[in-house]
Amino acid sequence: MWRRGEGEVLLYDLTSSYFEGEMEPNPKAKQGYSRDGRPDGLQVVIAQVVTTDGFPLADEVMNGNTIDSTTLSGFWDKIESTYGKAKRM
């Protein structure tokens, strides 16, 4: 059972941002699932973890063709290595 003070709730969200123009020099700009309805363009995926108060703890820009379901485990490892292990949800 979770009790106040024993754990921490973190919120995780993903979004994408597309580019107009040539982005060949940016190795993360790839075609992928577009949340902006622009599957024809290059994009990046942006991930962020925040506290319930909205305080950002970590963010990362990923390749534009990154599959959403593959991102959480790596981010979880990043949070634990930075802030230590805790009873988080």
ZIRA-V570995 format. One record per pair of residues at least 24 apart in sequence whose C-alpha atoms are under 8 Angstrom apart, sorted by the first residue. I is the first residue (numbers start at 1). GAP is how many residues later the second one is. D is the distance in Angstrom with one decimal. If there is no record, write none. Layout:
BEGIN
i->{I | I}
gap->{GAP | GAP}
d->{D | D}
END
This chain:
BEGIN
i->{6 | 7 | 7 | 7 | 7 | 8 | 8 | 8 | 8 | 9 | 9 | 9 | 9 | 10 | 10 | 10 | 10 | 10 | 10 | 11 | 11 | 11 | 11 | 12 | 12 | 12 | 12 | 13 | 13 | 13 | 14 | 14 | 14 | 14 | 14 | 15 | 15 | 15 | 16 | 16 | 16 | 16 | 16 | 17 | 17 | 17 | 17 | 18 | 18 | 18 | 19 | 27 | 28 | 28 | 28 | 29 | 29 | 30 | 30 | 30 | 31 | 31 | 32 | 32 | 32 | 33 | 33}
gap->{81 | 79 | 80 | 81 | 82 | 78 | 79 | 80 | 81 | 42 | 43 | 79 | 80 | 39 | 40 | 41 | 42 | 78 | 79 | 38 | 39 | 40 | 41 | 35 | 36 | 37 | 38 | 34 | 35 | 36 | 31 | 32 | 33 | 34 | 54 | 30 | 31 | 32 | 27 | 28 | 29 | 30 | 48 | 26 | 27 | 28 | 29 | 24 | 25 | 26 | 24 | 36 | 34 | 35 | 36 | 34 | 35 | 33 | 34 | 35 | 33 | 34 | 32 | 33 | 34 | 31 | 32}
d->{6.7 | 6.5 | 4.5 | 5.5 | 7.8 | 7.3 | 6.3 | 4.7 | 6.5 | 6.7 | 6.6 | 5.6 | 5.0 | 6.5 | 5.8 | 4.9 | 6.4 | 7.0 | 6.3 | 5.5 | 5.2 | 6.1 | 6.7 | 7.3 | 5.8 | 4.5 | 6.6 | 5.8 | 5.6 | 6.7 | 6.8 | 5.6 | 4.5 | 6.6 | 7.5 | 5.8 | 5.3 | 6.6 | 6.6 | 5.6 | 4.4 | 5.7 | 7.4 | 5.4 | 5.6 | 6.6 | 7.6 | 5.7 | 4.0 | 6.6 | 5.8 | 7.7 | 6.3 | 4.2 | 6.2 | 6.0 | 5.4 | 6.2 | 4.4 | 5.5 | 5.8 | 5.6 | 5.5 | 4.1 | 7.2 | 7.8 | 6.8}
END
